[in-house]
Amino acid sequence: MNQDAKDLLLRGAAQIGVELTADQIGKFALYADELKKWNRKINLTAITTEREIALKHFVDSLSISRVIGNEGRLLDLGSGGGFPVIPFAIVNSRIDAVSVDAVEKKIIFQRHVGRTLGLRHFEAIHARGEELAARYAFHFDWIVSRAFSDIPAFVRMALPLLAPNGTIVAMKGQGGREEAGTVRPALEILGLEIRQMLEFPLPISGDRRCLIVMGRKTGE
Ligand SMILES: C[S@@+](CC[C@H](N)C(=O)[O-])C[C@H]1O[C@@H](n2cnc3c(N)ncnc32)[C@H](O)[C@@H]1O
């Protein structure tokens, strides 16, 4: 990863409230190198320039830090090349992070990255999200996804896995607020409510982002 992309990562992360250490920057650089190398053989991402990887994968993924606490168990459903879970795990060693994807070669890549970066609190599992309930019923404090599915399909998959006081976070782009408004009745039927909607521009590019934070309805 070149110096320009590293500077962008450092600056972009700081703008969303994450101060990266030199050690963490080194890990992101290794991750970017492996992503580019493996992407020549297996389809992990359409984003291939180092600047774009720094911004649209790394900084974007780190934005979930704004709504996720400092401890507990986190699940990323449909994580592909490891987003948002691996960037989050690089900066957050107190959360046990589990990554799930239905495509085995993507999980093999993620395990390789986890080993290379020494992420001991990170595990990558090859499975469909629908298959996890037997092993992980009510297990996760935080369940996140990016570019995975519409909100109702995501939360239906997440609910059996969510701890009683757990939180679901859907990472959306422009149109996130509108989608949240449309699905509110469906969420209601599932016993969920939207607790927070955080809209912000992605640093540097200004692209719109929206984090939709949901949990089980309380007081009933
Ligand atoms: C568009 S990619 C997004 C990857 C990553 N979250 C990102 O933002 O770069 C969607 C991913 O979800 C995975 N996927 C789709 N349906 C799934 C399911 N039912 N269970 C687990 N993974 C699934 C696909 O294999 C793919 O890697």
The ligand as an ORCA input file, in Angstrom:
! r2SCAN-3c Opt
* xyz 0 1
  C     -22.094     -7.836     -2.307
  S     -21.148     -8.887     -1.300
  C     -20.712     -7.792      0.020
  C     -19.460     -8.241      0.717
  C     -18.989     -7.322      1.840
  N     -19.950     -7.237      2.919
  C     -18.658     -5.931      1.328
  O     -19.362     -4.973      1.705
  O     -17.709     -5.775      0.559
  C     -22.375     -9.952     -0.539
  C     -21.763    -11.201      0.095
  O     -22.793    -11.924      0.772
  C     -22.570    -13.310      0.604
  N     -23.860    -13.988      0.814
  C     -24.975    -13.886      0.064
  N     -25.990    -14.599      0.616
  C     -25.486    -15.148      1.755
  C     -26.029    -15.961      2.787
  N     -27.297    -16.375      2.743
  N     -25.250    -16.308      3.822
  C     -23.956    -15.899      3.869
  N     -23.391    -15.137      2.923
  C     -24.135    -14.756      1.890
  C     -22.004    -13.428     -0.804
  O     -21.246    -14.617     -0.978
  C     -21.142    -12.160     -0.919
  O     -19.803    -12.417     -0.549
*
